[in-house]
Amino acid sequence: MEIIVPELSDKQTRDLDRILRYALDADQMRRFNFEHRQRQIAAVNERLAPERYGPLGEQVLEVDADVFFAWDVMHNGCWGDKTFIREFVRDNDACRVKRPPRRIFNGF
């Protein structure tokens, strides 16, 4: 489910928020909040433009802590499985870190 909201005034935003809170059940609201926070994390990550390689290697995902622990509780040890991570990246584009190009120019 994807909700696109145009630019609204503060009053309209509060009214829409109230409507959404009553219209969505608890699971849908939880998923909506996870997706919203993940989009915020992706926007901040895109603006900060992380370095290519950090102290632990190349960054692949930026995942909200609540989402990370919810998946870890549901499927114990899933974050150690490379197949799970590959599928998670494929299905959750907002979690994927936008990487700078790998092309290197040596001047010749």
N, C-alpha and C positions, 0 to 999 in steps of 0.2 A: 504494500500500500504506500503510495507516495502522495503527499499533500503539498501543493504549491500555493504559497500565500503571497499575494501582491503587497506592495507598500501600503500599510494601513496606519491610521492614527492610533494613539494609545488607547482610546476608548474602544475602537473597533477591535484592536488586538485583544483587549481584556474580554470583550464579548465573545470573540471567536475562541479564545482559550476556554471560557466557561462552557461554550457549546461542545467543544471537543472533549472536555473532561466528562461531560454527561453522556455524550454519544458513544464513546469508546469504552469497552469493558477493560478490566485491569490488565489483561495480557496484551491487548492491542495497545494500550497506553504505555505499557512498559517497553514494548517493541518500538513504538513511535519515539519515546524518549531516548532509547539506545541509538536509533538511527539519527536522531537530531544531534545528539552529543558527538556521534562519530563524524557527522558532516562538519561540525564545529572544529573537531580535532584535525580533520583533513584540511580545512581552510587555514588554520594556524600553521600546520606543518608545511603547507604549500608556500605560505608567505615567508617562513623562516628558512626554507630551502636547506635541509640538513646536509651535512658534509657527505661525501661519497662513502667513506669508510670511517666508522667510529671505532672505539676501543674493542668492541665485540664483533666487528665485521660490518658487512653492508646491511643497512636497514631495509627491511622488506615490508613490514607492517607497522602501523600505529593503531593500536586497539584500545578502546575504552576499558578501564579497569573492571567495571561491572560486567561488561560483556566477556572479558577474559575469564573472570572467576566463575561466571554462570556456565560457560562452556566447560570449564575445568571440573565443576561439580557434576554436571550432567554426564560427561564422558571423561572419566579419570585418566589423566596422562595424555590427553589428546594433543596438547601443544608440543609434545615430543615426537609426534608422528608427522613425517614430512608430507605424506599423502594428504592428511587432514589439513595441513597448512596450505598446500597447493590448492585444494578445493576451497578453502576459506578465502584465499586471495581471489580466486576465480569468481566466487559468488558475492563478494563484498568489495566492490570497487572503491568505496570511500575509505577503506582501511589501507589500501595500497599506497605506498609512499611514492610520490613522483620523483624519479631519479634524474639527475643531470645526465646529458649524453656521455657515452664512454669514449667518444672519438678523441684522440690525442693528436695534436698538431705539433710536429717537431721543428717546423720552420724550413724544411727543405722540400 
